[in-house]
Amino acid sequence: MTIRLLSGDPTPEELAAVLTVLHALASHRAEALPADVVRPAPWARAGRRVRPGGRGEAGWARRSGGVSP
């Protein structure tokens, strides 16, 4: 599924469409969603904080305050 806003300043109609899609996803049971929506990527399940070939940590893995692991 892809959500693409056509302008840098979304219109109320575009925002309503995005909210409709997100609401539909939120109302599904987890078992009904595709596995890649529910489960993290294999590299994340392996406990790595950096994507293979990536230069930095994934957004969810960033620490605030510059604390090193």
N, CA, C and O atoms as a printed pandas DataFrame, in Angstrom:
     atom_number atom_name residue_name chain_id  residue_number  x_coord  y_coord  z_coord
0              1         N          MET        A               1    0.845   -1.163    0.000
1              2        CA          MET        A               1    0.000    0.000    0.000
2              3         C          MET        A               1    0.894    1.230    0.000
3              4         O          MET        A               1    1.888    1.289    0.724
4              5         N          THR        A               2    0.537    2.196   -0.806
5              6        CA          THR        A               2    1.298    3.429   -0.883
6              7         C          THR        A               2    0.364    4.612   -0.667
7              8         O          THR        A               2   -0.716    4.696   -1.251
8              9         N          ILE        A               3    0.814    5.516    0.184
9             10        CA          ILE        A               3    0.069    6.759    0.391
10            11         C          ILE        A               3    0.963    7.865   -0.127
11            12         O          ILE        A               3    2.085    8.038    0.349
12            13         N          ARG        A               4    0.470    8.618   -1.102
13            14        CA          ARG        A               4    1.285    9.685   -1.676
14            15         C          ARG        A               4    0.490   10.974   -1.674
15            16         O          ARG        A               4   -0.601   11.049   -2.239
16            17         N          LEU        A               5    1.041   11.975   -1.040
17            18        CA          LEU        A               5    0.415   13.295   -1.071
18            19         C          LEU        A               5    0.964   14.031   -2.276
19            20         O          LEU        A               5    2.172   14.026   -2.516
20            21         N          LEU        A               6    0.098   14.651   -3.020
21            22        CA          LEU        A               6    0.502   15.262   -4.280
22            23         C          LEU        A               6    1.129   16.632   -4.113
23            24         O          LEU        A               6    1.811   17.111   -5.019
24            25         N          SER        A               7    0.918   17.257   -3.004
25            26        CA          SER        A               7    1.475   18.585   -2.824
26            27         C          SER        A               7    2.253   18.644   -1.515
27            28         O          SER        A               7    2.060   17.809   -0.631
28            29         N          GLY        A               8    3.125   19.628   -1.397
29            30        CA          GLY        A               8    3.866   19.801   -0.162
30            31         C          GLY        A               8    2.979   20.281    0.970
31            32         O          GLY        A               8    3.302   20.083    2.141
32            33         N          ASP        A               9    1.878   20.905    0.635
33            34        CA          ASP        A               9    0.918   21.389    1.620
34            35         C          ASP        A               9   -0.384   20.629    1.384
35            36         O          ASP        A               9   -1.194   21.036    0.551
36            37         N          PRO        A              10   -0.595   19.518    2.115
37            38        CA          PRO        A              10   -1.751   18.672    1.810
38            39         C          PRO        A              10   -3.079   19.391    1.998
39            40         O          PRO        A              10   -3.252   20.196    2.913
40            41         N          THR        A              11   -3.993   19.083    1.122
41            42        CA          THR        A              11   -5.343   19.642    1.205
42            43         C          THR        A              11   -6.139   18.870    2.250
43            44         O          THR        A              11   -5.743   17.771    2.639
44            45         N          PRO        A              12   -7.244   19.424    2.704
45            46        CA          PRO        A              12   -8.099   18.673    3.639
46            47         C          PRO        A              12   -8.559   17.329    3.060
47            48         O          PRO        A              12   -8.709   16.355    3.798
48            49         N          GLU        A              13   -8.781   17.277    1.749
49            50        CA          GLU        A              13   -9.206   16.029    1.121
50            51         C          GLU        A              13   -8.096   14.984    1.172
51            52         O          GLU        A              13   -8.357   13.808    1.426
52            53         N          GLU        A              14   -6.848   15.416    0.929
53            54        CA          GLU        A              14   -5.721   14.480    0.991
54            55         C          GLU        A              14   -5.530   13.969    2.418
55            56         O          GLU        A              14   -5.304   12.777    2.625
56            57         N          LEU        A              15   -5.619   14.857    3.392
57            58        CA          LEU        A              15   -5.487   14.434    4.785
58            59         C          LEU        A              15   -6.605   13.486    5.185
59            60         O          LEU        A              15   -6.373   12.527    5.922
60            61         N          ALA        A              16   -7.804   13.741    4.711
61            62        CA          ALA        A              16   -8.932   12.860    5.011
62            63         C          ALA        A              16   -8.701   11.473    4.413
63            64         O          ALA        A              16   -9.024   10.463    5.039
64            65         N          ALA        A              17   -8.147   11.424    3.208
65            66        CA          ALA        A              17   -7.863   10.134    2.575
66            67         C          ALA        A              17   -6.821    9.356    3.371
67            68         O          ALA        A              17   -6.962    8.150    3.571
68            69         N          VAL        A              18   -5.785   10.038    3.821
69            70        CA          VAL        A              18   -4.742    9.375    4.618
70            71         C          VAL        A              18   -5.332    8.854    5.922
71            72         O          VAL        A              18   -5.054    7.721    6.317
72            73         N          LEU        A              19   -6.138    9.664    6.593
73            74        CA          LEU        A              19   -6.753    9.226    7.844
74            75         C          LEU        A              19   -7.687    8.044    7.634
75            76         O          LEU        A              19   -7.769    7.158    8.485
76            77         N          THR        A              20   -8.388    8.025    6.512
77            78        CA          THR        A              20   -9.278    6.906    6.204
78            79         C          THR        A              20   -8.485    5.615    6.071
79            80         O          THR        A              20   -8.884    4.578    6.602
80            81         N          VAL        A              21   -7.361    5.677    5.363
81            82        CA          VAL        A              21   -6.521    4.487    5.181
82            83         C          VAL        A              21   -5.943    4.038    6.516
83            84         O          VAL        A              21   -5.970    2.850    6.835
84            85         N          LEU        A              22   -5.420    4.977    7.297
85            86        CA          LEU        A              22   -4.837    4.614    8.586
86            87         C          LEU        A              22   -5.890    4.043    9.532
87            88         O          LEU        A              22   -5.609    3.106   10.278
88            89         N          HIS        A              23   -7.085    4.594    9.506
89            90        CA          HIS        A              23   -8.155    4.070   10.347
90            91         C          HIS        A              23   -8.521    2.652    9.930
91            92         O          HIS        A              23   -8.757    1.791   10.778
92            93         N          ALA        A              24   -8.567    2.414    8.630
93            94        CA          ALA        A              24   -8.883    1.065    8.145
94            95         C          ALA        A              24   -7.820    0.070    8.594
95            96         O          ALA        A              24   -8.145   -1.050    8.987
96            97         N          LEU        A              25   -6.550    0.471    8.540
97            98        CA          LEU        A              25   -5.482   -0.419    9.001
98            99         C          LEU        A              25   -5.590   -0.686   10.495
99           100         O          LEU        A              25   -5.385   -1.812   10.948
100          101         N          ALA        A              26   -5.911    0.344   11.252
101          102        CA          ALA        A              26   -5.987    0.201   12.703
102          103         C          ALA        A              26   -7.150   -0.689   13.125
103          104         O          ALA        A              26   -7.097   -1.310   14.187
104          105         N          SER        A              27   -8.183   -0.757   12.323
105          106        CA          SER        A              27   -9.349   -1.551   12.698
106          107         C          SER        A              27   -9.217   -3.018   12.296
107          108         O          SER        A              27  -10.069   -3.827   12.663
108          109         N          HIS        A              28   -8.171   -3.383   11.551
109          110        CA          HIS        A              28   -7.943   -4.786   11.187
110          111         C          HIS        A              28   -7.312   -5.526   12.351
111          112         O          HIS        A              28   -6.533   -4.962   13.119
112          113         N          ARG        A              29   -7.656   -6.780   12.467
113          114        CA          ARG        A              29   -6.954   -7.613   13.442
114          115         C          ARG        A              29   -5.564   -7.895   12.907
115          116         O          ARG        A              29   -5.380   -7.991   11.693
116          117         N          ALA        A              30   -4.593   -8.029   13.774
117          118        CA          ALA        A              30   -3.211   -8.242   13.356
118          119         C          ALA        A              30   -3.074   -9.502   12.504
119          120         O          ALA        A              30   -2.256   -9.536   11.584
120          121         N          GLU        A              31   -3.856  -10.528   12.795
121          122        CA          GLU        A              31   -3.761  -11.779   12.031
122          123         C          GLU        A              31   -4.192  -11.586   10.579
123          124         O          GLU        A              31   -3.780  -12.348    9.704
124          125         N          ALA        A              32   -5.016  -10.576   10.318
125          126        CA          ALA        A              32   -5.526  -10.357    8.974
126          127         C          ALA        A              32   -4.579   -9.515    8.117
127          128         O          ALA        A              32   -4.745   -9.438    6.900
128          129         N          LEU        A              33   -3.589   -8.887    8.750
129          130        CA          LEU        A              33   -2.662   -8.038    8.009
130          131         C          LEU        A              33   -1.514   -8.866    7.447
131          132         O          LEU        A              33   -1.191   -9.919    7.997
132          133         N          PRO        A              34   -0.893   -8.411    6.365
133          134        CA          PRO        A              34    0.268   -9.114    5.830
134          135         C          PRO        A              34    1.382   -9.187    6.875
135          136         O          PRO        A              34    1.512   -8.300    7.719
136          137         N          ALA        A              35    2.172  -10.239    6.812
137          138        CA          ALA        A              35    3.210  -10.474    7.816
138          139         C          ALA        A              35    4.209   -9.326    7.902
139          140         O          ALA        A              35    4.689   -9.018    8.993
140          141         N          ASP        A              36    4.534   -8.683    6.779
141          142        CA          ASP        A              36    5.536   -7.625    6.837
142          143         C          ASP        A              36    4.989   -6.351    7.490
143          144         O          ASP        A              36    5.762   -5.461    7.845
144          145         N          VAL        A              37    3.671   -6.257    7.650
145          146        CA          VAL        A              37    3.096   -5.116    8.356
146          147         C          VAL        A              37    3.193   -5.341    9.859
147          148         O          VAL        A              37    3.406   -4.397   10.620
148          149         N          VAL        A              38    3.037   -6.580   10.279
149          150        CA          VAL        A              38    2.992   -6.913   11.691
150          151         C          VAL        A              38    4.384   -7.198   12.238
151          152         O          VAL        A              38    4.725   -6.761   13.337
152          153         N          ARG        A              39    5.187   -7.931   11.472
153          154        CA          ARG        A              39    6.496   -8.347   11.954
154          155         C          ARG        A              39    7.579   -7.405   11.450
155          156         O          ARG        A              39    7.499   -6.914   10.324
156          157         N          PRO        A              40    8.591   -7.148   12.273
157          158        CA          PRO        A              40    9.703   -6.319   11.813
158          159         C          PRO        A              40   10.532   -7.064   10.775
159          160         O          PRO        A              40   10.420   -8.282   10.633
160          161         N          ALA        A              41   11.348   -6.334   10.066
161          162        CA          ALA        A              41   12.212   -6.916    9.043
162          163         C          ALA        A              41   13.192   -7.905    9.680
163          164         O          ALA        A              41   13.483   -7.803   10.872
164          165         N          PRO        A              42   13.705   -8.866    8.893
165          166        CA          PRO        A              42   14.623   -9.867    9.447
166          167         C          PRO        A              42   15.840   -9.256   10.141
167          168         O          PRO        A              42   16.283   -9.764   11.172
168          169         N          TRP        A              43   16.382   -8.174    9.587
169          170        CA          TRP        A              43   17.568   -7.581   10.221
170          171         C          TRP        A              43   17.238   -7.007   11.588
171          172         O          TRP        A              43   18.084   -7.004   12.482
172          173         N          ALA        A              44   16.004   -6.518   11.758
173          174        CA          ALA        A              44   15.598   -5.984   13.052
174          175         C          ALA        A              44   15.311   -7.120   14.038
175          176         O          ALA        A              44   15.636   -7.016   15.220
176          177         N          ARG        A              45   14.702   -8.202   13.548
177          178        CA          ARG        A              45   14.440   -9.349   14.420
178          179         C          ARG        A              45   15.743   -9.969   14.903
179          180         O          ARG        A              45   15.783  -10.570   15.976
180          181         N          ALA        A              46   16.812   -9.829   14.117
181          182        CA          ALA        A              46   18.111  -10.373   14.509
182          183         C          ALA        A              46   18.780   -9.502   15.567
183          184         O          ALA        A              46   19.866   -9.838   16.041
184          185         N          GLY        A              47   18.160   -8.402   15.940
185          186        CA          GLY        A              47   18.688   -7.557   16.997
186          187         C          GLY        A              47   19.635   -6.470   16.515
187          188         O          GLY        A              47   20.226   -5.756   17.325
188          189         N          ARG        A              48   19.783   -6.339   15.191
189          190        CA          ARG        A              48   20.667   -5.288   14.680
190          191         C          ARG        A              48   19.923   -3.968   14.663
191          192         O          ARG        A              48   18.717   -3.924   14.418
192          193         N          ARG        A              49   20.655   -2.887   14.926
193          194        CA          ARG        A              49   20.054   -1.562   14.939
194          195         C          ARG        A              49   20.273   -0.830   13.631
195          196         O          ARG        A              49   19.642    0.198   13.383
196          197         N          VAL        A              50   21.157   -1.343   12.790
197          198        CA          VAL        A              50   21.475   -0.686   11.526
198          199         C          VAL        A              50   21.060   -1.607   10.388
199          200         O          VAL        A              50   21.377   -2.796   10.388
200          201         N          ARG        A              51   20.348   -1.042    9.422
201          202        CA          ARG        A              51   19.946   -1.823    8.255
202          203         C          ARG        A              51   21.158   -2.266    7.466
203          204         O          ARG        A              51   22.153   -1.543    7.408
204          205         N          PRO        A              52   21.097   -3.445    6.853
205          206        CA          PRO        A              52   22.218   -3.869    6.013
206          207         C          PRO        A              52   22.450   -2.845    4.899
207          208         O          PRO        A              52   21.516   -2.459    4.197
208          209         N          GLY        A              53   23.676   -2.422    4.747
209          210        CA          GLY        A              53   24.001   -1.432    3.728
210          211         C          GLY        A              53   23.628   -0.019    4.113
211          212         O          GLY        A              53   23.874    0.921    3.358
212          213         N          GLY        A              54   23.035    0.138    5.286
213          214        CA          GLY        A              54   22.625    1.468    5.725
214          215         C          GLY        A              54   23.770    2.203    6.392
215          216         O          GLY        A              54   24.734    1.594    6.857
216          217         N          ARG        A              55   23.651    3.511    6.431
217          218        CA          ARG        A              55   24.695    4.334    7.031
218          219         C          ARG        A              55   24.426    4.639    8.486
219          220         O          ARG        A              55   25.346    4.972    9.234
220          221         N          GLY        A              56   23.196    4.531    8.888
221          222        CA          GLY        A              56   22.865    4.907   10.257
222          223         C          GLY        A              56   21.806    4.006   10.838
223          224         O          GLY        A              56   21.317    3.082   10.187
224          225         N          GLU        A              57   21.465    4.289   12.065
225          226        CA          GLU        A              57   20.457    3.507   12.745
226          227         C          GLU        A              57   19.082    3.747   12.139
227          228         O          GLU        A              57   18.806    4.800   11.564
228          229         N          ALA        A              58   18.247    2.761   12.282
229          230        CA          ALA        A              58   16.860    2.927   11.870
230          231         C          ALA        A              58   16.213    3.962   12.781
231          232         O          ALA        A              58   16.668    4.166   13.906
232          233         N          GLY        A              59   15.161    4.616   12.309
233          234        CA          GLY        A              59   14.533    5.673   13.082
234          235         C          GLY        A              59   14.085    5.246   14.467
235          236         O          GLY        A              59   14.215    6.016   15.419
236          237         N          TRP        A              60   13.561    4.039   14.601
237          238        CA          TRP        A              60   13.091    3.588   15.900
238          239         C          TRP        A              60   14.249    3.255   16.831
239          240         O          TRP        A              60   14.062    3.174   18.045
240          241         N          ALA        A              61   15.449    3.061   16.274
241          242        CA          ALA        A              61   16.585    2.633   17.086
242          243         C          ALA        A              61   17.437    3.797   17.569
243          244         O          ALA        A              61   18.346    3.598   18.375
244          245         N          ARG        A              62   17.167    4.991   17.101
245          246        CA          ARG        A              62   17.979    6.140   17.501
246          247         C          ARG        A              62   17.783    6.444   18.974
247          248         O          ARG        A              62   16.674    6.380   19.504
248          249         N          ARG        A              63   18.864    6.769   19.602
249          250        CA          ARG        A              63   18.793    7.148   21.013
250          251         C          ARG        A              63   18.876    8.658   21.114
251          252         O          ARG        A              63   19.583    9.304   20.341
252          253         N          SER        A              64   18.168    9.204   22.049
253          254        CA          SER        A              64   18.244   10.649   22.242
254          255         C          SER        A              64   19.393   10.963   23.188
255          256         O          SER        A              64   19.761   10.142   24.028
256          257         N          GLY        A              65   19.941   12.131   23.049
257          258        CA          GLY        A              65   20.981   12.572   23.956
258          259         C          GLY        A              65   22.371   12.066   23.635
259          260         O          GLY        A              65   23.293   12.285   24.419
260          261         N          GLY        A              66   22.552   11.399   22.511
261          262        CA          GLY        A              66   23.879   10.960   22.113
262          263         C          GLY        A              66   24.455    9.834   22.956
263          264         O          GLY        A              66   25.674    9.687   23.042
264          265         N          VAL        A              67   23.593    9.039   23.576
265          266        CA          VAL        A              67   24.071    7.930   24.398
266          267         C          VAL        A              67   24.520    6.805   23.478
267          268         O          VAL        A              67   23.777    6.395   22.586
268          269         N          SER        A              68   25.711    6.311   23.688
269          270        CA          SER        A              68   26.201    5.226   22.848
270          271         C          SER        A              68   25.790    3.887   23.452
271          272         O          SER        A              68   25.641    3.778   24.669
272          273         N          PRO        A              69   25.605    2.865   22.609
273          274        CA          PRO        A              69   25.148    1.559   23.117
274          275         C          PRO        A              69   26.192    0.870   23.958
275          276         O          PRO        A              69   25.957   -0.233   24.453
